[in-house]
């Protein structure tokens, strides 16, 4: 039953993500799936719950993007996941566990991940936003919003998301540099430390190069 349910859920995720933007596409979901599974095994969490949650965690991201950030993809995704899991005859305990993971995975969300499984997903999703892959995704997202490569003429802390000012550097300043301090699990913290260090050097150099100081 577990294998069939997971297979069916992964197929649902693939269908939904067929039209996803590059910064939150199926490849992002696959990376989070693998990383959250790795963390779950190290932390002795329920890998099956983490697998299901990882496969479905961003199914509402396209809805948030279309709304310009007004709709919370974590909350909406949890509602969508509940329907998908019911459709495939998942037990109520599984549904509740998975939906909590999804609802609590958002960095800017108000819901704290209370279970070990939710923390494994949260950490994996955040780890995919930092380091080399996080830098790449930040530039992808900036391109999706029509932002510049870098804009040193503005105060990024006074700009808004989903605008032409939403550069990769802005994302680093308002979110990515804070990710390391928000990681929950021991394995997640280990990975975050190295990724953060690399990212910090990159964005410092980007600022210097684009200003003509290097």
GROMACS elastic network, one bead per residue, 0.5 to 0.9 nm:
[ bonds ]
;  ai    aj funct       b0    kb
    1     4     6  0.52363   500
    1     5     6  0.60301   500
    1     6     6  0.85569   500
    1    90     6  0.89479   500
    2     5     6  0.51459   500
    2     6     6  0.61240   500
    2     7     6  0.85439   500
    2    48     6  0.76967   500
    2    90     6  0.88189   500
    3     6     6  0.52144   500
    3     7     6  0.61230   500
    3     8     6  0.86116   500
    3    48     6  0.89883   500
    4     7     6  0.50604   500
    4     8     6  0.60941   500
    4     9     6  0.85413   500
    5     8     6  0.51358   500
    5     9     6  0.61122   500
    5    10     6  0.85825   500
    5    52     6  0.85925   500
    5    85     6  0.81662   500
    5    88     6  0.65293   500
    5    89     6  0.80217   500
    5    90     6  0.72333   500
    6     9     6  0.50929   500
    6    10     6  0.61009   500
    6    11     6  0.86038   500
    6    48     6  0.79779   500
    6    51     6  0.75432   500
    6    52     6  0.61777   500
    6    55     6  0.85997   500
    7    10     6  0.51855   500
    7    11     6  0.62905   500
    7    12     6  0.87532   500
    8    11     6  0.51532   500
    8    12     6  0.63257   500
    8    13     6  0.87390   500
    8    88     6  0.73148   500
    9    12     6  0.50296   500
    9    13     6  0.62355   500
    9    14     6  0.86875   500
    9    52     6  0.69355   500
    9    55     6  0.70542   500
    9    56     6  0.74959   500
    9    84     6  0.73686   500
    9    85     6  0.74416   500
    9    88     6  0.79660   500
   10    13     6  0.50068   500
   10    14     6  0.62304   500
   10    15     6  0.87886   500
   10    52     6  0.77942   500
   10    55     6  0.57926   500
   10    56     6  0.77126   500
   11    14     6  0.50580   500
   11    15     6  0.63973   500
   11    16     6  0.87973   500
   12    15     6  0.52644   500
   12    16     6  0.63786   500
   12    17     6  0.86989   500
   12    55     6  0.88442   500
   12    56     6  0.83724   500
   12    84     6  0.78267   500
   13    16     6  0.51993   500
   13    17     6  0.60748   500
   13    18     6  0.85766   500
   13    26     6  0.79748   500
   13    29     6  0.87953   500
   13    55     6  0.61924   500
   13    56     6  0.59647   500
   13    58     6  0.86950   500
   13    59     6  0.66385   500
   14    17     6  0.52013   500
   14    18     6  0.61174   500
   14    26     6  0.67248   500
   14    55     6  0.87178   500
   15    18     6  0.53616   500
   15    19     6  0.82940   500
   16    19     6  0.69959   500
   16    20     6  0.76004   500
   16    26     6  0.89374   500
   16    59     6  0.63475   500
   16    60     6  0.86317   500
   17    21     6  0.83791   500
   17    24     6  0.85711   500
   17    25     6  0.59777   500
   17    26     6  0.55591   500
   17    29     6  0.89218   500
   17    58     6  0.85542   500
   17    59     6  0.68907   500
   17    62     6  0.84387   500
   18    25     6  0.78505   500
   18    26     6  0.73864   500
   19    25     6  0.79782   500
   19    62     6  0.83002   500
   20    23     6  0.82828   500
   20    24     6  0.65282   500
   20    26     6  0.73587   500
   20    59     6  0.89675   500
   20    61     6  0.79549   500
   20    62     6  0.61531   500
   21    24     6  0.57386   500
   21    25     6  0.55225   500
   21    61     6  0.89651   500
   21    62     6  0.74045   500
   21    65     6  0.89057   500
   21   140     6  0.87287   500
   21   141     6  0.82957   500
   21   144     6  0.77499   500
   22    25     6  0.50270   500
   22    26     6  0.83156   500
   22    27     6  0.82642   500
   22    28     6  0.83107   500
   22   137     6  0.77802   500
   22   140     6  0.65005   500
   22   141     6  0.75577   500
   22   144     6  0.83817   500
   23    27     6  0.88873   500
   23    28     6  0.72550   500
   23   136     6  0.84132   500
   23   137     6  0.50705   500
   23   138     6  0.73489   500
   23   139     6  0.83936   500
   23   140     6  0.54714   500
   23   141     6  0.54176   500
   23   144     6  0.83325   500
   24    27     6  0.77497   500
   24    28     6  0.56577   500
   24    29     6  0.74059   500
   24    58     6  0.73483   500
   24    61     6  0.71385   500
   24    62     6  0.82852   500
   24   137     6  0.80945   500
   24   141     6  0.84574   500
   25    28     6  0.53860   500
   25    29     6  0.66178   500
   25    30     6  0.88728   500
   25    58     6  0.84884   500
   26    30     6  0.61167   500
   26    31     6  0.86427   500
   27    31     6  0.62185   500
   27    32     6  0.86075   500
   28    31     6  0.51769   500
   28    32     6  0.62139   500
   28    33     6  0.84889   500
   28   125     6  0.86011   500
   28   128     6  0.75384   500
   28   137     6  0.89599   500
   29    32     6  0.51157   500
   29    33     6  0.59627   500
   29    34     6  0.86685   500
   29    54     6  0.67575   500
   29    55     6  0.62925   500
   29    56     6  0.80614   500
   29    57     6  0.77146   500
   29    58     6  0.72372   500
   29   125     6  0.85345   500
   30    34     6  0.62596   500
   30    35     6  0.85672   500
   30    54     6  0.81528   500
   30    55     6  0.74657   500
   31    34     6  0.52635   500
   31    35     6  0.60662   500
   31    36     6  0.83793   500
   31   124     6  0.83715   500
   31   125     6  0.85649   500
   31   128     6  0.73619   500
   32    35     6  0.50735   500
   32    36     6  0.57060   500
   32    37     6  0.82123   500
   32    54     6  0.63083   500
   32    55     6  0.82727   500
   32   121     6  0.75241   500
   32   124     6  0.54221   500
   32   125     6  0.55591   500
   32   126     6  0.88631   500
   32   127     6  0.83729   500
   32   128     6  0.67941   500
   33    36     6  0.53616   500
   33    37     6  0.60977   500
   33    38     6  0.86348   500
   33    50     6  0.79839   500
   33    51     6  0.61917   500
   33    52     6  0.86708   500
   33    53     6  0.84666   500
   33    54     6  0.50049   500
   33    55     6  0.63006   500
   33   121     6  0.82517   500
   33   124     6  0.79200   500
   33   125     6  0.87855   500
   34    37     6  0.51888   500
   34    38     6  0.62524   500
   34    39     6  0.87691   500
   34    51     6  0.84267   500
   34    54     6  0.86542   500
   34   124     6  0.85804   500
   35    38     6  0.50189   500
   35    39     6  0.62177   500
   35    40     6  0.85037   500
   35   120     6  0.87667   500
   35   121     6  0.85030   500
   35   123     6  0.88314   500
   35   124     6  0.55315   500
   35   125     6  0.83372   500
   35   127     6  0.85287   500
   35   128     6  0.86023   500
   36    39     6  0.50358   500
   36    40     6  0.59100   500
   36    41     6  0.85402   500
   36    47     6  0.84566   500
   36    50     6  0.67445   500
   36    51     6  0.75319   500
   36    54     6  0.71451   500
   36   117     6  0.88223   500
   36   120     6  0.55638   500
   36   121     6  0.53773   500
   36   122     6  0.83272   500
   36   123     6  0.74281   500
   36   125     6  0.78144   500
   37    40     6  0.50079   500
   37    41     6  0.62002   500
   37    42     6  0.86763   500
   37    47     6  0.60667   500
   37    48     6  0.86348   500
   37    50     6  0.66430   500
   37    51     6  0.64925   500
   37    54     6  0.86129   500
   37   120     6  0.80099   500
   37   121     6  0.84954   500
   37   124     6  0.86998   500
   38    41     6  0.53552   500
   38    42     6  0.64201   500
   38    43     6  0.87050   500
   38    47     6  0.88135   500
   38   120     6  0.89739   500
   38   187     6  0.88564   500
   39    42     6  0.51150   500
   39    43     6  0.60077   500
   39    44     6  0.83239   500
   39    45     6  0.82907   500
   39   120     6  0.60287   500
   39   121     6  0.84990   500
   39   123     6  0.83727   500
   39   124     6  0.75619   500
   39   185     6  0.78876   500
   39   186     6  0.87607   500
   39   187     6  0.61063   500
   39   188     6  0.68029   500
   40    43     6  0.50670   500
   40    44     6  0.57016   500
   40    46     6  0.67850   500
   40    47     6  0.57399   500
   40    50     6  0.71423   500
   40   116     6  0.82136   500
   40   117     6  0.69883   500
   40   120     6  0.58530   500
   40   121     6  0.84094   500
   41    44     6  0.50340   500
   41    45     6  0.63153   500
   41    46     6  0.80220   500
   41    47     6  0.66728   500
   42    45     6  0.78938   500
   42   186     6  0.87753   500
   42   187     6  0.69028   500
   43   116     6  0.80406   500
   43   120     6  0.81146   500
   43   185     6  0.73285   500
   43   186     6  0.77190   500
   43   187     6  0.73911   500
   44    47     6  0.80353   500
   44   116     6  0.86831   500
   45    48     6  0.88747   500
   45    49     6  0.85530   500
   45    50     6  0.79162   500
   45   116     6  0.60588   500
   45   117     6  0.57285   500
   45   120     6  0.78731   500
   46    49     6  0.56055   500
   46    50     6  0.64391   500
   46    51     6  0.87719   500
   46   116     6  0.82534   500
   46   117     6  0.64058   500
   47    50     6  0.50057   500
   47    51     6  0.59672   500
   47    52     6  0.86280   500
   47   117     6  0.77712   500
   48    51     6  0.50778   500
   48    52     6  0.63114   500
   48    53     6  0.86304   500
   49    52     6  0.52570   500
   49    53     6  0.61560   500
   49    54     6  0.85347   500
   49    94     6  0.69394   500
   49    95     6  0.89812   500
   49    97     6  0.68944   500
   49    98     6  0.59128   500
   49   101     6  0.86549   500
   49   117     6  0.68748   500
   49   118     6  0.89971   500
   50    53     6  0.50901   500
   50    54     6  0.59260   500
   50    55     6  0.85050   500
   50    98     6  0.73119   500
   50   101     6  0.78526   500
   50   117     6  0.56408   500
   50   118     6  0.74279   500
   50   120     6  0.72379   500
   50   121     6  0.64830   500
   51    54     6  0.51927   500
   51    55     6  0.61903   500
   51    56     6  0.87742   500
   51   121     6  0.88254   500
   52    55     6  0.52847   500
   52    56     6  0.64827   500
   52    57     6  0.84935   500
   52    98     6  0.66414   500
   53    56     6  0.52596   500
   53    57     6  0.55757   500
   53    81     6  0.85016   500
   53    97     6  0.85433   500
   53    98     6  0.50945   500
   53    99     6  0.72245   500
   53   100     6  0.87539   500
   53   101     6  0.61657   500
   53   102     6  0.60596   500
   53   117     6  0.87256   500
   53   118     6  0.83245   500
   53   121     6  0.73219   500
   54    57     6  0.51613   500
   54    58     6  0.80886   500
   54    98     6  0.88380   500
   54   101     6  0.84882   500
   54   102     6  0.78813   500
   54   121     6  0.63775   500
   54   124     6  0.88392   500
   54   125     6  0.85012   500
   55    58     6  0.78867   500
   55    59     6  0.83866   500
   56    59     6  0.54972   500
   56    60     6  0.87036   500
   56    77     6  0.74576   500
   56    78     6  0.84079   500
   56    80     6  0.88201   500
   56    81     6  0.64920   500
   56    98     6  0.88286   500
   56   102     6  0.74411   500
   57    60     6  0.79567   500
   57    61     6  0.86726   500
   57    73     6  0.87452   500
   57    74     6  0.71798   500
   57    77     6  0.66118   500
   57    78     6  0.77633   500
   57    81     6  0.82478   500
   57    99     6  0.88172   500
   57   101     6  0.78931   500
   57   102     6  0.50611   500
   57   103     6  0.82182   500
   57   105     6  0.76182   500
   57   121     6  0.84362   500
   57   125     6  0.89223   500
   58    61     6  0.51424   500
   58    62     6  0.82157   500
   58    73     6  0.70065   500
   58    74     6  0.72440   500
   58    77     6  0.66060   500
   58   102     6  0.80259   500
   59    62     6  0.73325   500
   59    63     6  0.85290   500
   59    73     6  0.77877   500
   59    74     6  0.87347   500
   59    76     6  0.86520   500
   59    77     6  0.57011   500
   59    78     6  0.88579   500
   59    80     6  0.77207   500
   59    81     6  0.79790   500
   60    63     6  0.52433   500
   60    64     6  0.65841   500
   60    65     6  0.88778   500
   60    72     6  0.83308   500
   60    74     6  0.71473   500
   60    75     6  0.85975   500
   60    76     6  0.60413   500
   60    78     6  0.85328   500
   60    80     6  0.76216   500
   61    64     6  0.51197   500
   61    65     6  0.62319   500
   61    66     6  0.86848   500
   61    72     6  0.82955   500
   61    73     6  0.51011   500
   61    74     6  0.78989   500
   61    76     6  0.87435   500
   61    77     6  0.77122   500
   62    65     6  0.50379   500
   62    66     6  0.61802   500
   62    67     6  0.86025   500
   62    73     6  0.79951   500
   63    66     6  0.52168   500
   63    67     6  0.62697   500
   63    68     6  0.88111   500
   63    69     6  0.86762   500
   63    71     6  0.70916   500
   63    72     6  0.85768   500
   63    73     6  0.68627   500
   63    76     6  0.84424   500
   64    67     6  0.50898   500
   64    68     6  0.63585   500
   64    69     6  0.51327   500
   64    70     6  0.65565   500
   64    72     6  0.60606   500
   64    73     6  0.53506   500
   64    76     6  0.86642   500
   65    68     6  0.51801   500
   65    69     6  0.58068   500
   65    70     6  0.84488   500
   65    71     6  0.82120   500
   65    73     6  0.86179   500
   65   162     6  0.81804   500
   66    69     6  0.75414   500
   66    70     6  0.88212   500
   66    71     6  0.87549   500
   67    70     6  0.53555   500
   67    71     6  0.60629   500
   68    71     6  0.77917   500
   68   161     6  0.82345   500
   68   162     6  0.59477   500
   68   163     6  0.87988   500
   69    72     6  0.69454   500
   69    73     6  0.85131   500
   69   161     6  0.77792   500
   69   162     6  0.71098   500
   71    74     6  0.88811   500
   71    75     6  0.83815   500
   71    76     6  0.74998   500
   72    75     6  0.56013   500
   72    76     6  0.62031   500
   72    77     6  0.83250   500
   72   106     6  0.85494   500
   72   109     6  0.79971   500
   73    76     6  0.50133   500
   73    77     6  0.54882   500
   73    78     6  0.82989   500
   73   103     6  0.83592   500
   73   106     6  0.81328   500
   74    77     6  0.50164   500
   74    78     6  0.61726   500
   74    79     6  0.88080   500
   74   102     6  0.57883   500
   74   104     6  0.68273   500
   74   105     6  0.66335   500
   74   106     6  0.60165   500
   74   109     6  0.78652   500
   75    78     6  0.52688   500
   75    79     6  0.66385   500
   75    80     6  0.89143   500
   75    99     6  0.89081   500
   75   102     6  0.75039   500
   75   104     6  0.80137   500
   75   106     6  0.89482   500
   75   109     6  0.88985   500
   76    79     6  0.52442   500
   76    80     6  0.63488   500
   76    81     6  0.86128   500
   76   103     6  0.79056   500
   77    81     6  0.59045   500
   77    82     6  0.84900   500
   77    99     6  0.82192   500
   77   102     6  0.67345   500
   77   103     6  0.70775   500
   78    82     6  0.61599   500
   78    83     6  0.88457   500
   78    98     6  0.80750   500
   78   100     6  0.72567   500
   78   101     6  0.82693   500
   78   102     6  0.54853   500
   78   103     6  0.53334   500
   79    82     6  0.52049   500
   79    83     6  0.67143   500
   79    84     6  0.89440   500
   79    99     6  0.75106   500
   79   103     6  0.85868   500
   80    83     6  0.53221   500
   80    84     6  0.63808   500
   80    85     6  0.87477   500
   81    85     6  0.60215   500
   81    86     6  0.84365   500
   81    95     6  0.81075   500
   81    98     6  0.80552   500
   81    99     6  0.65971   500
   81   102     6  0.82643   500
   82    85     6  0.52599   500
   82    86     6  0.61098   500
   82    87     6  0.85212   500
   82    95     6  0.61631   500
   82    96     6  0.80677   500
   82    98     6  0.83756   500
   82    99     6  0.65354   500
   83    86     6  0.51214   500
   83    87     6  0.60436   500
   83    88     6  0.87276   500
   84    87     6  0.50394   500
   84    88     6  0.64646   500
   84    89     6  0.88361   500
   84    90     6  0.89145   500
   85    88     6  0.51838   500
   85    89     6  0.63095   500
   85    90     6  0.53016   500
   85    91     6  0.82672   500
   85    94     6  0.84948   500
   85    95     6  0.63812   500
   86    90     6  0.56231   500
   86    91     6  0.78229   500
   86    92     6  0.83213   500
   86    95     6  0.76430   500
   87    90     6  0.77388   500
   90    93     6  0.83189   500
   90    94     6  0.63738   500
   90    95     6  0.64785   500
   91    94     6  0.53061   500
   91    95     6  0.62827   500
   91    96     6  0.87772   500
   92    96     6  0.61152   500
   92    97     6  0.85591   500
   93    96     6  0.52799   500
   93    97     6  0.62123   500
   93    98     6  0.86353   500
   94    97     6  0.52115   500
   94    98     6  0.60791   500
   94    99     6  0.84287   500
   95    98     6  0.52995   500
   95    99     6  0.59375   500
   95   100     6  0.84885   500
   96    99     6  0.52508   500
   96   100     6  0.61501   500
   96   101     6  0.87171   500
   97   100     6  0.53938   500
   97   101     6  0.65021   500
   97   102     6  0.89938   500
   97   115     6  0.82547   500
   97   117     6  0.80674   500
   97   118     6  0.81752   500
   98   101     6  0.51558   500
   98   102     6  0.64274   500
   98   103     6  0.87119   500
   98   117     6  0.84172   500
   98   118     6  0.80034   500
   99   102     6  0.51192   500
   99   103     6  0.60017   500
   99   104     6  0.84722   500
  100   103     6  0.50964   500
  100   104     6  0.59995   500
  100   105     6  0.84836   500
  100   113     6  0.74307   500
  100   114     6  0.82672   500
  100   115     6  0.82972   500
  100   118     6  0.68436   500
  101   104     6  0.54038   500
  101   105     6  0.61322   500
  101   113     6  0.66819   500
  101   114     6  0.85184   500
  101   115     6  0.77913   500
  101   117     6  0.67274   500
  101   119     6  0.75922   500
  101   120     6  0.87259   500
  101   121     6  0.67294   500
  101   122     6  0.76871   500
  102   105     6  0.53887   500
  102   106     6  0.80153   500
  102   118     6  0.74381   500
  102   121     6  0.80322   500
  102   122     6  0.85339   500
  103   106     6  0.72994   500
  103   109     6  0.84437   500
  103   111     6  0.71288   500
  103   112     6  0.89062   500
  103   113     6  0.83437   500
  103   118     6  0.89344   500
  104   107     6  0.84106   500
  104   109     6  0.69525   500
  104   110     6  0.78461   500
  104   111     6  0.51088   500
  104   112     6  0.55996   500
  104   113     6  0.50055   500
  104   114     6  0.82131   500
  104   118     6  0.68724   500
  104   119     6  0.85321   500
  104   122     6  0.73839   500
  105   108     6  0.89799   500
  105   109     6  0.75903   500
  105   111     6  0.81869   500
  105   112     6  0.80644   500
  105   113     6  0.68986   500
  105   118     6  0.69980   500
  105   119     6  0.78560   500
  105   121     6  0.66298   500
  105   123     6  0.82855   500
  105   125     6  0.74462   500
  105   126     6  0.85998   500
  106   110     6  0.82496   500
  106   111     6  0.81668   500
  106   122     6  0.72425   500
  106   125     6  0.85173   500
  106   126     6  0.86227   500
  107   110     6  0.85037   500
  107   122     6  0.79420   500
  107   126     6  0.74118   500
  107   175     6  0.83581   500
  107   179     6  0.82164   500
  107   182     6  0.84808   500
  108   175     6  0.87827   500
  109   112     6  0.77856   500
  111   114     6  0.87222   500
  112   118     6  0.88562   500
  112   119     6  0.88647   500
  113   116     6  0.78522   500
  113   117     6  0.83775   500
  113   118     6  0.51290   500
  113   119     6  0.55570   500
  113   121     6  0.89934   500
  113   122     6  0.74032   500
  114   117     6  0.84817   500
  114   118     6  0.66024   500
  114   119     6  0.72095   500
  115   118     6  0.51631   500
  115   119     6  0.63321   500
  115   120     6  0.87295   500
  116   119     6  0.50699   500
  116   120     6  0.62391   500
  116   121     6  0.88046   500
  116   185     6  0.83912   500
  117   120     6  0.50917   500
  117   121     6  0.64320   500
  117   122     6  0.86404   500
  118   121     6  0.52206   500
  118   122     6  0.60680   500
  118   123     6  0.85637   500
  119   123     6  0.59860   500
  119   124     6  0.84842   500
  119   183     6  0.81605   500
  119   184     6  0.61248   500
  119   185     6  0.69066   500
  120   123     6  0.52777   500
  120   124     6  0.62097   500
  120   125     6  0.86446   500
  120   184     6  0.78057   500
  120   185     6  0.68712   500
  120   188     6  0.78831   500
  121   124     6  0.51758   500
  121   125     6  0.60878   500
  121   126     6  0.85122   500
  122   125     6  0.53074   500
  122   126     6  0.61623   500
  122   127     6  0.85614   500
  122   183     6  0.77928   500
  122   184     6  0.81489   500
  123   126     6  0.51338   500
  123   127     6  0.59715   500
  123   128     6  0.86328   500
  123   182     6  0.82782   500
  123   183     6  0.55425   500
  123   184     6  0.65880   500
  123   185     6  0.71669   500
  123   188     6  0.58728   500
  123   189     6  0.84174   500
  123   192     6  0.88756   500
  124   127     6  0.50647   500
  124   128     6  0.63529   500
  124   129     6  0.89525   500
  124   188     6  0.71976   500
  125   128     6  0.53138   500
  125   129     6  0.68935   500
  126   129     6  0.51704   500
  126   130     6  0.70198   500
  126   134     6  0.88438   500
  126   176     6  0.86055   500
  126   179     6  0.66127   500
  126   180     6  0.85096   500
  126   182     6  0.86684   500
  126   183     6  0.77379   500
  126   192     6  0.88368   500
  127   130     6  0.54661   500
  127   131     6  0.75413   500
  127   133     6  0.89581   500
  127   134     6  0.76609   500
  127   179     6  0.78495   500
  127   180     6  0.82842   500
  127   183     6  0.84631   500
  127   188     6  0.75201   500
  127   191     6  0.76095   500
  127   192     6  0.62667   500
  127   195     6  0.78305   500
  128   131     6  0.75229   500
  128   132     6  0.88860   500
  128   133     6  0.63644   500
  128   134     6  0.55530   500
  128   137     6  0.85150   500
  129   132     6  0.87630   500
  129   133     6  0.68572   500
  129   135     6  0.72679   500
  129   136     6  0.88232   500
  129   137     6  0.69873   500
  129   138     6  0.75958   500
  129   176     6  0.69020   500
  129   179     6  0.82847   500
  130   133     6  0.65159   500
  130   135     6  0.63317   500
  130   137     6  0.87650   500
  130   138     6  0.88426   500
  130   172     6  0.87613   500
  130   176     6  0.62266   500
  130   177     6  0.81997   500
  130   179     6  0.76174   500
  130   180     6  0.85992   500
  130   192     6  0.77361   500
  130   195     6  0.60674   500
  130   196     6  0.63645   500
  130   198     6  0.88242   500
  130   199     6  0.66312   500
  131   134     6  0.51574   500
  131   135     6  0.62786   500
  131   136     6  0.87860   500
  131   192     6  0.80018   500
  131   194     6  0.77236   500
  131   196     6  0.58318   500
  131   197     6  0.78040   500
  131   198     6  0.59501   500
  131   199     6  0.50510   500
  131   200     6  0.86136   500
  132   135     6  0.52092   500
  132   136     6  0.64089   500
  132   137     6  0.87790   500
  132   195     6  0.72344   500
  132   198     6  0.73206   500
  132   199     6  0.67038   500
  132   202     6  0.89085   500
  133   136     6  0.50499   500
  133   137     6  0.61876   500
  133   138     6  0.85877   500
  134   137     6  0.50529   500
  134   138     6  0.60662   500
  134   139     6  0.87221   500
  134   176     6  0.82837   500
  134   195     6  0.88373   500
  134   199     6  0.81455   500
  135   138     6  0.50943   500
  135   139     6  0.64755   500
  135   140     6  0.87192   500
  135   168     6  0.73998   500
  135   172     6  0.85071   500
  135   199     6  0.70210   500
  135   202     6  0.84881   500
  135   203     6  0.86854   500
  136   139     6  0.53719   500
  136   140     6  0.62995   500
  136   141     6  0.87894   500
  136   168     6  0.88186   500
  137   141     6  0.61216   500
  137   142     6  0.84983   500
  137   168     6  0.84738   500
  138   141     6  0.52126   500
  138   142     6  0.61765   500
  138   143     6  0.86748   500
  138   167     6  0.76974   500
  138   169     6  0.81173   500
  138   171     6  0.68004   500
  138   172     6  0.80462   500
  139   143     6  0.61575   500
  139   144     6  0.86005   500
  139   147     6  0.89451   500
  139   149     6  0.76821   500
  139   167     6  0.71868   500
  139   168     6  0.51436   500
  139   169     6  0.86655   500
  140   143     6  0.51684   500
  140   144     6  0.63369   500
  140   145     6  0.89311   500
  140   168     6  0.83400   500
  141   145     6  0.64397   500
  141   146     6  0.86867   500
  141   147     6  0.86573   500
  141   166     6  0.84359   500
  141   167     6  0.81689   500
  141   168     6  0.75970   500
  142   145     6  0.52397   500
  142   146     6  0.62177   500
  142   147     6  0.50718   500
  142   148     6  0.72758   500
  142   149     6  0.79052   500
  142   162     6  0.84508   500
  142   163     6  0.88564   500
  142   164     6  0.80084   500
  142   165     6  0.85188   500
  142   166     6  0.59060   500
  142   167     6  0.50305   500
  142   168     6  0.57996   500
  142   171     6  0.87243   500
  143   147     6  0.57478   500
  143   148     6  0.75692   500
  143   149     6  0.83735   500
  143   167     6  0.81606   500
  143   168     6  0.89774   500
  144   147     6  0.76532   500
  144   162     6  0.87865   500
  145   161     6  0.87608   500
  145   162     6  0.57196   500
  145   163     6  0.60039   500
  145   164     6  0.61039   500
  145   165     6  0.85698   500
  145   166     6  0.69818   500
  145   167     6  0.85291   500
  146   162     6  0.87580   500
  146   163     6  0.73711   500
  146   164     6  0.53264   500
  146   165     6  0.83762   500
  146   166     6  0.81690   500
  146   167     6  0.87060   500
  147   150     6  0.80808   500
  147   151     6  0.88844   500
  147   162     6  0.88613   500
  147   163     6  0.70173   500
  147   165     6  0.55896   500
  147   166     6  0.56609   500
  147   167     6  0.53626   500
  147   168     6  0.84199   500
  148   151     6  0.65660   500
  148   164     6  0.70247   500
  148   165     6  0.72375   500
  148   166     6  0.80543   500
  148   167     6  0.60640   500
  148   168     6  0.86270   500
  149   167     6  0.65175   500
  149   168     6  0.73794   500
  149   169     6  0.84154   500
  149   210     6  0.89167   500
  150   165     6  0.88121   500
  150   167     6  0.60591   500
  150   168     6  0.72696   500
  150   169     6  0.64981   500
  150   170     6  0.84658   500
  150   206     6  0.82032   500
  150   207     6  0.77869   500
  150   210     6  0.71781   500
  151   154     6  0.63866   500
  151   155     6  0.89241   500
  151   156     6  0.83615   500
  151   165     6  0.75790   500
  151   167     6  0.74161   500
  151   169     6  0.82036   500
  151   170     6  0.88044   500
  151   210     6  0.85065   500
  152   155     6  0.76777   500
  152   156     6  0.83292   500
  152   207     6  0.75576   500
  152   210     6  0.79716   500
  152   211     6  0.72420   500
  153   156     6  0.89571   500
  154   157     6  0.87026   500
  154   158     6  0.81824   500
  154   159     6  0.81029   500
  154   165     6  0.84330   500
  155   158     6  0.56119   500
  155   159     6  0.69696   500
  155   170     6  0.89626   500
  156   159     6  0.52422   500
  156   160     6  0.82735   500
  156   165     6  0.75789   500
  156   166     6  0.81917   500
  156   167     6  0.85897   500
  156   169     6  0.80665   500
  156   170     6  0.53522   500
  156   171     6  0.87485   500
  156   173     6  0.74191   500
  156   174     6  0.79746   500
  157   160     6  0.82458   500
  157   170     6  0.73374   500
  157   173     6  0.73678   500
  157   174     6  0.66510   500
  159   163     6  0.82264   500
  159   165     6  0.63594   500
  159   166     6  0.74079   500
  159   170     6  0.82141   500
  160   163     6  0.62034   500
  160   164     6  0.87629   500
  160   165     6  0.69578   500
  160   166     6  0.67091   500
  161   164     6  0.84642   500
  161   165     6  0.75034   500
  161   166     6  0.54028   500
  161   167     6  0.89528   500
  161   170     6  0.88345   500
  161   171     6  0.85644   500
  162   165     6  0.79401   500
  162   166     6  0.60573   500
  163   166     6  0.53845   500
  163   167     6  0.87603   500
  164   167     6  0.74469   500
  165   170     6  0.77107   500
  166   169     6  0.80998   500
  166   170     6  0.59394   500
  166   171     6  0.69533   500
  167   170     6  0.50779   500
  167   171     6  0.64448   500
  167   172     6  0.87250   500
  168   171     6  0.50451   500
  168   172     6  0.62851   500
  168   173     6  0.87421   500
  168   203     6  0.89651   500
  169   173     6  0.62154   500
  169   174     6  0.86826   500
  169   203     6  0.68286   500
  169   206     6  0.84041   500
  169   207     6  0.81748   500
  170   173     6  0.50569   500
  170   174     6  0.60769   500
  170   175     6  0.81762   500
  171   174     6  0.53539   500
  171   175     6  0.55416   500
  171   176     6  0.62162   500
  171   177     6  0.86106   500
  172   175     6  0.54724   500
  172   177     6  0.55571   500
  172   178     6  0.83425   500
  172   199     6  0.87335   500
  172   200     6  0.87268   500
  172   203     6  0.77118   500
  173   176     6  0.65757   500
  173   177     6  0.61509   500
  173   178     6  0.82090   500
  174   177     6  0.73633   500
  174   178     6  0.77038   500
  175   178     6  0.55175   500
  175   179     6  0.65803   500
  176   179     6  0.52609   500
  176   180     6  0.80311   500
  176   196     6  0.84078   500
  176   199     6  0.87082   500
  177   180     6  0.70463   500
  177   181     6  0.85933   500
  177   196     6  0.72026   500
  177   199     6  0.82349   500
  177   200     6  0.73497   500
  178   181     6  0.57551   500
  178   182     6  0.69507   500
  179   182     6  0.52237   500
  179   183     6  0.67559   500
  179   192     6  0.80705   500
  179   196     6  0.82178   500
  180   183     6  0.57628   500
  180   188     6  0.88986   500
  180   189     6  0.70060   500
  180   192     6  0.55536   500
  180   193     6  0.66749   500
  180   195     6  0.86913   500
  180   196     6  0.66058   500
  181   184     6  0.85980   500
  181   189     6  0.83930   500
  181   192     6  0.88482   500
  182   189     6  0.89172   500
  183   186     6  0.83668   500
  183   188     6  0.62384   500
  183   189     6  0.58806   500
  183   192     6  0.76709   500
  184   187     6  0.87659   500
  184   188     6  0.68547   500
  184   189     6  0.70632   500
  185   188     6  0.50354   500
  185   189     6  0.61371   500
  185   190     6  0.86849   500
  186   189     6  0.51529   500
  186   190     6  0.63695   500
  186   191     6  0.89028   500
  187   190     6  0.51078   500
  187   191     6  0.64449   500
  187   192     6  0.86025   500
  188   191     6  0.52682   500
  188   192     6  0.59860   500
  188   193     6  0.86313   500
  189   193     6  0.61335   500
  190   193     6  0.55598   500
  190   194     6  0.72547   500
  191   194     6  0.58129   500
  191   195     6  0.64572   500
  191   196     6  0.86875   500
  192   195     6  0.50988   500
  192   196     6  0.57885   500
  192   197     6  0.84297   500
  193   196     6  0.53641   500
  193   197     6  0.63679   500
  193   198     6  0.89774   500
  194   197     6  0.52238   500
  194   198     6  0.64890   500
  194   199     6  0.87921   500
  195   198     6  0.53172   500
  195   199     6  0.62277   500
  195   200     6  0.86436   500
  196   199     6  0.51198   500
  196   200     6  0.60222   500
  196   201     6  0.86976   500
  197   200     6  0.53040   500
  197   201     6  0.65299   500
  197   202     6  0.88490   500
  198   201     6  0.54459   500
  198   202     6  0.63891   500
  199   202     6  0.50494   500
  199   203     6  0.62898   500
  199   204     6  0.85788   500
  200   203     6  0.55147   500
  200   204     6  0.62266   500
  200   205     6  0.86756   500
  201   204     6  0.52891   500
  201   205     6  0.62504   500
  201   206     6  0.86524   500
  202   205     6  0.52423   500
  202   206     6  0.61358   500
  202   207     6  0.87600   500
  203   207     6  0.61837   500
  203   208     6  0.85981   500
  204   207     6  0.53129   500
  204   208     6  0.64090   500
  204   209     6  0.87769   500
  205   208     6  0.50098   500
  205   209     6  0.60008   500
  205   210     6  0.84798   500
  205   214     6  0.79112   500
  206   209     6  0.52119   500
  206   210     6  0.60471   500
  206   211     6  0.84350   500
  207   210     6  0.54585   500
  207   211     6  0.61842   500
  207   212     6  0.87553   500
  207   213     6  0.86075   500
  208   211     6  0.52730   500
  208   212     6  0.63395   500
  208   213     6  0.51433   500
  208   214     6  0.55661   500
  209   212     6  0.51741   500
  209   213     6  0.59063   500
  210   213     6  0.76730   500
  210   214     6  0.82161   500
  211   214     6  0.78154   500
